[in-house]
Amino acid sequence: MIVTSNIVNDLNTAFQLINMGTNDKIRQGEQLLQQIRGDIQYPKVLFDYFQAYEISLGLRAAIELKLWFKEYRNFDDYQAQYVQPVVQVIKQHIISAYIVSEAPLIHQLKDAIVYVASRDFPTQWPTLMADLNQFLTHPDYVYKTVKLIYKLTEKYVYQSRSDPLYEEIIITCDTIHHNLLLLAKSLIQQIEALQNLQLSYEILKTLLKVFYNLNFQDLHPNFEDNLQSWMEFMKVVLRLQPVQGVEQFLFKCKGEALKCVLLYAMKYRDDFGDLIQVFSSEIWNVCTQTSTGRDSDKIVLCALRYFKTLIAWQDMKAFFEQNIKILIESLIIRNLSLSKDEIGMFSDEPQEFIEKFFEQSDLESRRAQAVELFKTVTKHFNQQVNLIIQEYLQAYIQSGMNGIDNEIILINLIIEASTSSFTSKDGTIDIILSQENVLGFYTHCLKPKLGQIFEMQQQNQSVESKFTPIQLAFYCRYLFYFRNVIDKVELPTLATLVSKLQLSKKTTLSNIACYTAYSLINVRQDVKNYTNHQLYFENVNISQYLQLILTDCYNNIKQQQKLETYSLKLANSLIALLKSEIFNAIAALCNLLQDLLKNIKLEYEFQNVHLVFEVIASVVDVCIIAKNSEAANQLQQSILNQLDELLRENKGDVTNFVLQIYSLFLQVQTNASSYYQNLLQNFLEIQNWNESNSSLFQAYIIFFQFGFQGTNLPTPQLQAILKSIVAHSTPSYTELSKFLIKSNSQWTNIVLTIIFEQYQIQQQTQPQISSKSKATHLSQRLINKEVFLLLAHVFTSYGVEVLVNECSKISPQLLESFLINELGIIKSISQRNERKLIFTMLIALLFSGTFLTQQSWNLIFQSMVENITLKKRNPLKFMGRVTDREVTSSSGFQPLKPVIARNTSDKILNDEDKLFSAQFKTYYSNPIVKQQLPIQQLLNQQQQELLSNLIQSV
């Protein structure tokens, strides 16, 4: 094929311009390249160019060639056929060019070959593997060859199996298997002779990766016939002894070998079964030689996964029964001790450490995998594990209970062997380890040390002079996990002891102590009853302990440089449990809240700001319950100026929280009523209700609900506000509407008139649904659902007749027309509480009178059955809150818990499906209805069967 000199010259000029580096020159060079890229000779020119020119220009050509082949792999058949003559010429020489090239050119060529092969091998490039196979026996080129084969076969692992892929794997294995096995044996000889170890290890590692790729989809006959040879090779790799200076390279090779063994054990058990026990011994021998550093991670992780798989095999039970202690010592205990990384994290990254410490968030670490393996071992060999832990426990006691590392390992062993069921909220629930071991450690080991800590605390001695912070943290961990096992009588004392540790200068220990104390005082009365969330200490007087913990919490918060989540959670919990007892420390609480509000200005983090206001809200709520206006006034006087300053700054979330606090203050007689009345009047100004201010609407409405209680509502202003926010389609209009309707039934007609006027406007202007308008349509449907919920609210407040009559006053058949227009909502509504409200209203409309025409009745009935059918088919979609609807908006408004409790008066509704079934059963028992209702036409066979089952279940 003849290449014209013009293209070569243009290419040379383009590369020289690009290499000049200035923007103008680069742009000129790119423009020139663009002009010649469409030429059929372009890739051949690039291929010749990088071999002929200096490295800087040659590299540029190699990169361009790679990019061209990257596009080539996606060519359609016509394009590929057009350039095939050029590509064929390049394919004849590119392997040789790759083999003799060095970095950085070789990396570009390797990628180019992979791109071409992804399209052409094996049909259009049948000689590819044969070309590579000849270099597998050449010492100078073997590393480059194996690296390229690895890249070419990498897709065998992640691509789904197909006939073309399987055909390619067979051709590859047929071609290179023999030389791969020869290379494997040759490498072992070189390594044992200590020849060029680093390069030999690199080749070995890559060879093992190729082995894994080739065997991932299926066991090729060549590998099956030579199974003994390959497995002997794997055993030798695992037995190789490290040589100083290159240990990390050997460990990587062993990790890859373990990965291959695990693959065979998982996928080819019938062929590999006889070798499993042999490899098990080899693997835990290797693991005893590894360090705790990250360079050994791959070996250990593969080993842990390997044994987790084998433990469950029945035919391996006898083997593991004999070797369970070896397995625990070589694989589990070594990985339950503290690593250097964890010790560093304890000092420098408190939040990340605590998440892993309590919530087991590090799912892929060596420790996490060791925990998973140990749980599996304990499940299948419970008796043996109990005996082994008992043995370790006795040995630890006899040793004088010295050695922090041994103590931490023992704590971890007991925790991980016990926690078959665990939630961070409730601690260990079902214990599969014997309680003798769990409580034995607590009684004989932990309790004496906690006694020493208590004595030191009583004498104002530094506990950390005798116990390290990380040691104390693990004592907390034990108490945290087993708080449901320890006698509840002891928990208040333990919580008080742990609480003192929150004053530590070590942030991690301080936060762990707060979280542990919080968990100990919030233990549930019946941890296995998921419907009973009552706390044990709600009805047990432990106020003397709680007061001490609150004092520690107060001192801790005062010394903090920033807001800490765990201390805030603890403070909020203490206030909730102490209730009116907090009035004994109201002055200290006022100081605490002042400090917290100061810290909000120093550093803003939403979760902590929210918790600060939850703490304030809890204190005010206690004042409301106790009707203690004196304490409320004292609290208000201490923080009102700070709250007012935060309100003036008008920072979205903070403003919302402040207004909710004011709403709570409004419910107890205080000295600031005139201040709140002025705020009320200010919020009635229509300019406060513009669209840019919509994130505050929910807080304004809550403030109205408490501020206007017992007074005549300013009708003109509120009517104007409602019209404004409805016109802007702000979801918060439903909350304002609910408030107005609840306050006076006369508002029902006003509210519904405004809502349906806007609904009619939306219906008339609603765009045709297209791919471009789906988002608009979704928003529209959500708004219409809010209208649905508002109608349901009128129904729950005043009944079905009032609902129908009020809608009829606006327009005859208005309600019926709306329901038929929004059948899609009836069919799809899935959020639990929303579904309850809407279904209960619809059931009343269907079965409590003649409110609908027969055609509309049929359509609504059909839609409800369709919804019930969908729920039966996909119950997870219909899971949601079963409590009253929370006030939320598109702005992400977050209500405070005391505000939710005091702002909720919706009726608690019965199970809507059972109600529907019972009402329909009664309705359908009427012979006339039974004769006239065309069930077989309305419902399909599946829906008819469902309805029949529902009726029978009532």
N, C-alpha and C positions, 0 to 999 in steps of 0.2 A: 504494500500500500504506500503510495507516494504522498508525502506531506509537503505542502508548499512552504517556501521560505517566508512568505508574508505572515502566516499564522505564527511561526516561530518568532519572527521579529516583533510582532505585536505583543506576543506573550512576554517576551523579554522586556520590552518597553513598559508594559503594565506592571510587572513585578518590580522593576527598578523604581517606578514612580511610587508604588505602595511602600517600598522599603525606605523611601526618603522621610516618611513619618509625619509630614505636615498635612493638615486637613485638606488643603487644595490638591496636593499631589496624590494623596490617597483617593480622593474623589475622582480625579482624572484616571488613575489606574483602574479603579473599579468600573468606571464607564467603559474603558477600553476592553476590559475582561468581558463585560456584559455583551459587547458587540461580537465577540468571537466564541462565546459559550455555545451558541447554537450550531456551530460547525461540527459536522460528523467526525472530523479528524481531531477535535479538541482533546478528548481523553488520551489519545495516542501521543499527541504532542506533549501533554503533561507528563506522561509516563517516560518518554525519552528525555524530557527536559530535566527532571530531578536527578537522573543518573549522570547527566553530562555537565551540570553547572555546579558552582560553588554552593556550600551548605545553605546560606541564607536564602538564595533564590531557589535552590533545589527543594528546601523545606516548604517554601510557599507553593511550589508546584505539587508536592506530595499532598499538602493539605487540600488544595483545589481538586486533586484527583479523588481523594477520599470523599469530599463533599459531592462530587459528581456521581460517584458510585452510590452514595447514600440516596440520591434522587433516583438513580437507575433501578434500585430494588423496588420502587413503587411505580415504575413505568407500566403502561398497559401493553398488551401483546403487540400492538402495531408499533409503538415506540421502541420496544425491546428488539423487535425484528429488524427495524431500520438501523439500529446501531450495532447489531450483533457481529458483523464482520470486524469492526474495530475492537469490540470487547473480547472476541475470540483471540485476536492477536495478543492483547494484553494478558489474557489468562495463560497463554503459553509461556510467558516469561515472568509473571509477577511473583511466583513462589521463589524462583531463583533470586530475583531482586530482593525479596524480603529476607531471605536467608543470609545474604552477604551484607545487608544494610546494618547500620548501627543507629543508636539513639541520636537525634530525635526522629529521624526519618522512619525507622522501623515501626514506631507506634502508629504513624499515619497509614503505612502500608498494611499493617495488621488489621486495622479497622476497615480499610478498603476491601481487603480479601473477604472479611466477614460479611460485608454488605453485598458483594458480588455473589458469594456462596448462598446467602439467604434466598436469592432468587434462582440461581442457576444450578446449584448442587442438589441432586446428582444428575438430573436429566441433561442440562446444558453444559455441565462441567464434570463429567464422569471420572476424570483423571485426578481430581483434586487430592483425595486421600492417598492415592498411589504416589503422587508427587511428594507428599509430605512423608509418607511411610519410609521412603528411601533415606531420608535424613535422620530418622529415629536411631539409626545405628552409627551415625557419624558423631564422634565425640565433640567436635567443634560447633556443630549446629543443633545438637539435640535439645538444648534448653529453649532456643527460639522456636523449634518445631513443636515441642510439647506445649509451650505457651499459646501458640496459634491453635493447636488442636483443642486446647481447653476453651478458648474463646468460641471456636466453631461449634463445640458440643454443649456449650452452656445452656442453650435453648432447650435441650432435651429434658431439663429439670422443670422449667416453668411453662412450657407449652403443653396444651392438652393433647392427649394421644390421638393420632389420626393415621390413616393408612400411609400417606406420603411421609410423615415423620417416622413412622415405624420402618418403612422401606429405607429411609436414609440411615437410621441407626444400624440396621442390618448390614448395609454396604460398608459403613464406617468400621463396624466390629470385624467384619470379614476381612477387611483390608489391613487394619493396623494391629489386631489383637496379638499376633505372633511376636511382632517387634516390641510391643508394649511389655509383654511378659519377659522378653529377653532384657529389656531396659531395666525392669524392676529388679531382676537378679543381679545385673551388672552394677546397679546403684548400691545395693547392699554390700557387694564386694568392695567397692570404692570406699564406702563409709567405714566399713570394718577395718580397712587398711589406712584410714585417716587421710585419704587423698582428697584435697580440694573440698573440704567439708561444707563450707558455706554454699558453694555452687551446687554441690551434690544434694544438700538438703532442699535447696530451692527447686531443683528438678524433681526430687522425690515428692515434695508437697504438691507440685503441679500435676505430676503423674497420678497421685491419689485423687485429685480433683477430677481428672479425666475419667478415672475408674468409676467414680461416683456418678458422673454424668452419663456414662455409657450404660450403667446398670440401673439407672433410676426408673426407666419405663418398664423394662422387662429383663429377664435373665437370658442373655444370648447363649446359644449352644456352645460357643467357644469358651465363654466364662464358666458355664456349667461343667463342661468336660475338664476344665483345668481348675476346678474349685479348690482342690487340695493345695495346689501350687500357690494360688492367690492367697488363700487363708494362711498358709505357712509364711508367705511374704508379709502379711499383716501382723502375724505374731512376732516376726523378727523385728519389724518396725517398732512395735510396742515395747520390745525388750531392749532396744538400743540404749546404750548408756550415754549420758550427756558428757560432752567435752567442754572444758572451760573456754568461755569466749563465744561459743556458738550454741549455748543451751536453748536460747529462745527459738532458734531455727528448728531444732529437733522437736521442741514442744509443739510447734505448729504442725509438724509432720505427724506427730502422734495424734493430735486433734483430728486431722483429716482421716487418719486410719480408723480412729474410733467412729467417725461419722460413717465410713464405709461399712464397718462391722454392724453398726446400728441399722443401716439400710437393709442389710441382708437378714438380720434378725427380725425386722419388721415385715419385710416384703417376701422373703424367700425362706420362711421358717422350715418348710418341709425339706429343703435341700441343706439348710444350715443347722438344723436342730442338733445334730451330734456334736457340733463345735461350740455350742452356746456355753456349756459349763467351762470348757477350756478357756474361752475368751473372757468369761466372767472373772476367773482368777487372774488372768493377765491384766485386765482392766483395773481391778482394785489395787494390784501391785503397782501399776503405773501411777495411780492417783495418790498413793502414799509417798511417792517421790516428788510430787509437784509442790510448788510454792503457793502461797496465798495471793501472789501477785497476778495482775491481769494477763500476763504472758501465758499463764496456764489455764485461762478461762475456757478455751475451746475444748481442751481435753476433759476437764471436769464436767462441763455442761453436757457434753455428749455422753459421758459415763452415767451421769445422773438420769438423763432421759432413757438411756439404754436399760438401766435396772428398773426404772419405774414401769417400763413396758413388760419386762420379764417377770417381775414380782407376781403379777396377776395370773401367770400361766400355771395351770394345775400340774402339768408334768414337771415343773421346776420346783414344786413345793418342797420336796425332800432335800434338794440341793441347798435351797435357801435356809431351811430349818437348821442345817448343819453349819451354815456359814453366816448366819444373820449378824453375829457379833462382829465378824470381820468387815462385813458390809457397812455396819453402823460406824465402826471406828475409822475405816479408810475413806468413806465417802461423806458421811453425814456429820460426824463430830468435827471433822476438820473444817467444814464449811459453815458451822454454826458459831464459830468463834468470831470475834471482832476483827475485821480486816483493817489495814492501815487507812484505806479510803473512808471507812465508816468512822474511824476515830477522828480523821480530819473533818468529816462532815459534821460530827458532833460539835466540834469547836467553831466551824465557819459557816455552816448552812443549817441552822436550827429547824427551819420549816421542812426542808427535804428529809432531814433525819427523822423527824417526828412522824411524817407520813409513812415512811418505811417501817418505823419502830412499832407503830400501832396499827396501821391500816394495810400493811404488807403490799405497798404499791410497786415495789421493784420486782415485777413478775418474771423477768428474764435473768436475774442475777444468779450467781452460784448459790448464794444463801437461799434465795426463793426456790430454786429447783431442788436443793437439798431438803427444804421443808416439805415440798410436794412429795418427794420420794419417801421421806420419813412418815408422812401421813399414810401413804400407801402401805408401807411396811407394817406400821402399827395396826392398820385395818386387817391385814391378812395374817399377821403373826403377833397378835395382841399379847398372848401369854408370854412369849419369849421376850418381847420388848419390855413388858412390865418387870420381868425378872432381871433384865440387863440394867434398867434404870434403878431398880432397887439395889443392885450390886454397886452401881456408881454412887448412889446416895450413901450407902453404908461406908464405902471407901472414903468419900468426902468427909463424912462425920468423923471417922477414925483418924483422918489426917489432921484434925484440929480445925477443919473448915477454913483453911488458908489457901490463898491463890485466887486472885480475882478472875483470871481466865477460866479456870475450872468451874468457878461458881457461875459465871455467865453462861458457859456451855451447858451446865446442869439445868439452869433456869430455862434456857432455850429448849433443851430436850424435853423437859416436862411440859412446857407450854405447847410445843409443836406436836408432841405425841397425844396431847389431850384435845386439841381444838379441831374436832371433826366438824363442828358447827360454830361459827363465830361471826359476830357483827361488832363493829367498833362501838356501836351504841350500847349494846347489852353485854359485851364480854363473852366468855365461853359459856355456851348453853348446854350442849351435850358433850360429856367428857367420856372419851373412850379409853383413857388410861385409868388405872385403878385409883380410887380416891385415897387409898393408903399411901401411894407415892406422892400424889398432889399435896395432900395435907401433911404427909410425913416431912416433906421439905419445908413446908410452912412452919410446922411445929418445932422441928429439931434444928433447922438451919436459919430460916429467915426471922422467926420470932425473936430468938435471942439477940440477933443483930439489931432488929428494930428496937428492942429494949435498950440496947446501948445508945442508939441514936436518941431515944426519948430522954434518957438520963442526961446526955450531953446538951440537949435542947433546954431541959429544965435548969441546967447550970450555966446557960448562956455560953456554952463552949462551941467552937466551930466544928460542926459535924464533918466538914470536908477536910479537916486535919487528920482524920482517921479513915474516912471512907472517900474514895475518889468520886467525882461527879458522875462519871459513867457507871460506876458500881451502884450508886444510889438510883440512877435512872433505871437500871434493870430490876432493882427491888420494886420500883413503881410499876414496871411492866408486869411483874408477877401479880401484884395486887390488882392491877387493871384487868388482867385476863380472868383471874379467879375470884372476883368480887362476889360472884353468885354461889361460890362453894364455901368461902370463909363464913363463919358464923356472923350473921348480921349484927349481933350485939357488939361485935368488935369493930365494925366498920366506922362508926363515928370517931373512935379513938385513932384508928389508922388514918382516917381522913385528916384529923387534926395534926398528926405527926407528919404526914406527907405535905400538908399545907405549909409547914415551916420551911420546907425545901424550896418553895417558890421565891424565897428571899435570897437565893443563891445568885452570885454575880454571873454565873454561867447561864446565858439565856436559854439554852436547850434544856438544862435541868429544871430551870424555873418554869418553863412552859409545860414540860412533862409532869412536873408536880401539880400544876394547876389542873391539867387535864385528868390526872389520876384522882385528885381530890374531888373534882367535879363528878367523875364516874362513880366514886364510892358513895357519895351522898345522893346520887340519882339512880341508885339500883332499883329495878322494878320489883313490884310486889310479887308478880308471877311472871317470870321471864319466859316461860314456855307458852303463855297465853297471849297470842299476838293481838287479840282484841282488847285486852286489859292493859292499858298503859299507865295505870296508877303507880306512883312511886311509893316505895315502902315507907320512906320517912315523912310522907305527907301527913300520916296519922300517928307518928311516933315523935314524942317531944325530945328533940336533941338540940334545942336552941342554945344551950351553953356551949356546945361544940361548934355550932354554926357561927356564933358570935366571935369565937376565937379565930375561925377560918376567915371570917369577913375582915377582921382586924389585919390578919396576914395579907389578905388580898389587897386591902387598902394601902398597906405599907409597900407592897410590891408595885402597885400601879404608880405610887408617888415616886418610886426610884427609877421607873422605866423612862427611856429616852423617846419611846414612841408607843403607840397603841399596840397591844398584843392581844390576839384573838382569844387565847386560852384563858387569860386572866379576866377578860370581859365576860366570857361564857360562865366562868365560875362565879363572878360577882352577880350576874343576872340570876343564876340558879339559887344562890344564897338568899337573895331578896325574895324570890318566889316561895322558898321554904320557910323563911323566918316570918313572913307575913307581918302582922302588927308588931312583932318583936323588934322590927327595925326602928320603931320610934324611940327605942332606948339609945339608939346611936344615930339619930337624925342629923345632929350637927356634923358628925364625921362623914356621913353620907353626902351631905351638902358640899363639904370640902372635896370629897372624892369626885362628885359630878362636876364641880368647877374645874378640877384638874383635867378631867376627861374632855371637857369642852375646849379647854385651851389646846390640848393635843390635836384636836380636829383641825385647828387652824395651822398647825405645824406640818402635819402630814395627812394627806387625804387618801384613804383606801376604803372602797365602798363597804366591804364586809365589816370592817372594824367600826366605821362610822355608824353603820346600821346597828351594830351591837351596842354602841354607846347610847343611842337613842332608845334601844330596847331596855337598857338598864334604867334610864330616866323614866320611861313609860311604866316599868314595873313598880318603881317607887310611887309614882303618882297613882297607879292603879290600887296599890295597897291603901293609900290615903282615901281613895274613893270608897273602897269596900268597907273600911273602918269608919268612914264619915268623919275623918280627922282633918278638919279645915285648918287647925293650928299648924299641924305638921306640913300640910300642903302649902300654907302661906310661907312658912319658913323656907321650904324648898324653893318655892317660886321666887321669893325675895333674893335667894342666893344665886339663882341662875338666869333670872328673867333678862337681865341686861345682856348677858352673853348670847342668849337665844335671840334676842331682838337684833343684836349686831349681826348674827349669822343670817337672820331673815333679811336684813337690809342688803347683805352681799348678794342675795338672790342666786345662789348656786343650786340648781335644780333639785338634786336628791336631798341636800341639807334643808332646803326650804320646805320640801314635802314633810320631812321628819319634824321640823320645828312646828309646823302647823298642826301636825297630829298631836304633839305634846300639848300645844295650846288647847286642842279639842278636849283632851283629857282634863286639863285644869278647869275647863268650863263646867265640868260635872261635879266639882266640889267648890263650896263657897270660898272664894279667895278675895284678896284686896285689889285685884287687878281687873275686875269686871269691866270698868270703863275702858281700859286699854283694849280688851277683847272686843267690846262693842264698836270701838272706832275701827278696828280691823275688819269687823263684819261689814260695816258701812263702806269701807274702802274696797272690799272685794265685790261689792254689789255694782261698782262702776263697770260699765260695759267694756271700757278699754282694757281691762284686765283679762278679758276673755277672747283675745285675738289668737290666731292660729299658732304664732310663734311662742305663745305662753302655754300651750296645751299640756305640757308635761306637769304643770301645777294644778290642772283642773281637779284632779281627784282629791288633792289635799284641800282645795277650796271647798269642795262639796262636803267632805267630812267635817270641816270646820263649820259649815252651814248646819249640818245635821245636829251638831251639839250646841251651836251658838243660838239657833232659833227655836230651841225646844221651849214649849210653853208660851210662845209669843205668836202674834199674828204675822204671817209671812208677808213680805213686801211684794205683792203679786206682780205689779208692772215690771219691776227690775228683774225678778226671777224669770218671768215669762220672756223678757228680751234676751236674757242670758241663755235660756234653753233654746230659743230660736237660733241664736248665734252658733252654739256648739253643734246643734243638729245640722245646720246648714254646712258646717265644716266637716260633717261626718265623723266627729270625734267620738270614739267609743264611750267616753265618760258620760255622755248624755244619758245613758241608761241608769247610772247611779243617781244623777240629779233627778231624773224622772221618778225613780223608785222612792226617793226621799220625799218628793212633792206629793206623790200619790198616797204614801203612808201618812203624811201629815194631815191630809184632809181629802175625803173622797171627791170633793168638788173639783179637785185638780185633775182627776182622771180624764175627764173630757178635754180639758185644756191641753194636757200632755199628749193624748192620743191624736188630737187634731193637728198639733205641730208636727208630730212624728210622721203621720200619714200624708201630710202635705209634702213633706220632703221625700217620702217614699214614692209618691206619685211623680214628682219631678225626676227622681232617679230612674223610674221605669220608662219615662218618656225619652230621656236622654241616654239611656244605657246603650253602649256601643255593641255592634255585632261581635260575637266572640270569634277571635282569630288567634293565631299563634302569637301575634304581637300584643294582643289585649288580654291575655290570660291573667296577668298579674292584676290588672284593673278589675277583671271579673271576679277574681278570688277575693279582693278587698270588698267588692260589692256584696258578695255572698256573706262575708263575715258581718257586714253592717246589717244586712237583712236578718241574720241570725239574732243580732241584738234586739231587733224589733220583735222577733218571736219571743225572746226571753222577757221582754217588757210586758207583752201580752200575758205571758204565763204569770208574771208578778201580779198583774191586776187580778187574774183569776185566783191566785193563792190568797190575795188580800180580801177580795170582796165576793168571789164566787163566779160561776159561769154565766148566770143571768145578767149580772152587772156588766161583765165583759161584753156580752153580745149586745146589750142595750146601748152601752156607751159607744160602741163602734157603729151601731145602726144610726145613732144620732148624727154622726158625721156623714155617713152615706149608707144607704141600704145595701145589704150584701157585701159591705166592705171587708168584714172579717173573713167571710167565705172566699171572696176573691183573693185575698192575701194568702190564705192557706193553700189554695190551688196553685197560685203562682210560685209558691215556695215549697212544693212537694219534694224538691231535691234536698232541702234541709231536713225534712222529716225522714227521708230515706237514709241520710248519711250521718245524722247527729250521733256523736259517739262519746263526747266528754260526759262523765258519769252524772254529775249534778245537773248539767244543762239538759241532758236527756231526761232525767227525772222530772224536771220542771215542765218541759214541753210535752212529754208523753202524758203526764197527769192532766194537763189542760186538755189535750186532744181526747183523752178517754172520757172526760166529762162532756165534751162537745158531741162525741159519738153516741154515748149511752145514757145521758142524763136528760134527754129531751129531743125535740124535733127542731134543732137549730140549723140543720144543713139540708140541702136538697139531696135526693138519693144518689145522684151522679157524683156530687162532691163527697158524700159519705163513702161511697165505694172507693173513690180515688185515695182518700185519706187513710181509710182502713187498709187498702192494698199497700200503701207506702209504709205504714207502721209495721205490717207483717214482714215486708221486705227488710226493714231495719232490724227486726228481731232475728230474721234468718241470717243476716250478715253478722250479727253479734254471736250467734251460735257457731258460725263458721270461723270467725276470727275474734275470739274473746279478748285477746291482748289489746286490740285496737280500742276496745271499749272500757279499758281500765282507767281509772282517774280518781280524783278526790271524791270521797263519799260524804265529806262534811259540807257545810254551807259554802256557797260560792265566795271566793275571795275577790276583793276589789283589785282589779289589775287593769292596766291600760297599755296602749301601744308605746307609751313612754317608758315602760318598765317600772312603773310606780310600785313601791314596796311598802305595804301596810305593816304597822307595828302590831304585835300580837294582842296587847290589851285593846287596841282600837278595833281590831277584827272582832274580838269577843263582844265588845259593847256596840258594835255597829251591825250585828247580825240578828235579825228577827224573823227571817224566813222560816216557814214551817218545815219540820223534818218530815220528808215524804216517804211513803212506803215503797217497797219494790215495785217499780212501774210495770214490769213484765207480768208479775203475778196479778197485779191490779187489772191489767188489760185482759188477762185470761179469765179472771173471775167475772168481770163485767160483761165480757163477750159471751161467756157461758150462760149467764142469766138472760142476756139479750137474745141469744140464739135459741134458747129454750121455748121462745114464743113460736107456736106453729106457723103463724102468718109470716113472721120474719124468716123462718127456716125455709118456707116455700118460695118467698120472693127474692131472697138474697142469692145471687148467682156465684156461689163460692168457687165452683169449678172453672168459671170464666175469669174470675178475679185473681185466683192464685194458681201457681203451678203445683206439680205433684209434691215437690219437696216442701213447699210452703204449707200445703194442706196437711201433710203429715206432721209438720212442726206444730201447727195450730191445734191439731187433734191431741198431740202429746201434752201441750200446754193446758188444754182444757181438762185432760185426765189428771194432771198433777195438782189441780186446785181442789 
